[in-house]
Amino acid sequence: EVAELVASLTGYPTDANYEYLDPAGFKDWCIDKKGIPGLTIEIGTKTSPVPPEQFDDIFSRNQYVWEELIRWAMPNE
């Protein structure tokens, strides 16, 4: 559900294996050890580090992710 929310906000596709646990990352630690949702959002394309010319696009695609995740996590009143 969280992955689909982020995908709808950013336009990034979800990985077919986003529920698969790989013990190397923080997302997987959250899911496995804490029992809370975890997600890694891969941003940028092709190279690492991400070149500066991609920054504006990355910001515009991700600027509302935290706000919407907080709304998602808040209990309905």
N, C-alpha and C positions, 0 to 999 in steps of 0.2 A: 504494500500500500504506500509506504514512504517512497520507494523507488519510483512508482508510477506518478506520485505527486510531483517529485522533483523533475521527472522527465516531461511532465506536462508544462511545468514552468520554464524549463530551460531549452526544451527541444532536443536534448541529448537522448539517444536511445538507451534503453536498459540492456544490460548484458544478459544473455540467456541464462547465465550462471549466477545471477546476483544473490541467490539464496545459498549458494555453495560456500562453505566455510574454508578459508585458506588461513591457517594460523599465523600468517606473517603480518597481518594488518590490524589497525585499530578497529575497523568496522567489525571484523571477525571476533575480536576480543569483547567488544560491546555485546554482540549477540550471544557468544558462547559463555562468557564469564559473568556478565551482568544481566542477561536476559532482556536487554533493551534493543530497540531498533538501531541499526548501524548502516551507514551508507558511505561509500567512497565515490565522490563525483570527480570523474576524470575530465579535466578541462584542457583546452588547447588541442592542437593537432600536430602530429608528425615529429616534433623535436622537443627535447628537454635540455635546458630550461625553455619555457615558452617564450617565444620572441615578443618583444614589446608591441609589434604591430597587431598582435592578437588581443591585447589587453582590453581595448574598448568593447569588442564583441563579447569577451568573457564576462566583463562587468555587467553589460546590459542583459546577458542571458541569466546571470546568477544573482542579481541585486535583490530579488525578493524571496530568495530561497529561505533564509533564516526566518523572516517574518511569517511566511506561510507554514513553515514547520512548527513554529510556536503556536500558531492558530490551530494546527492539526493536533498538537499535543494537549491543548487546553481542554478541560472538560466542558461539555455543553452546559450552559447555564439557562 
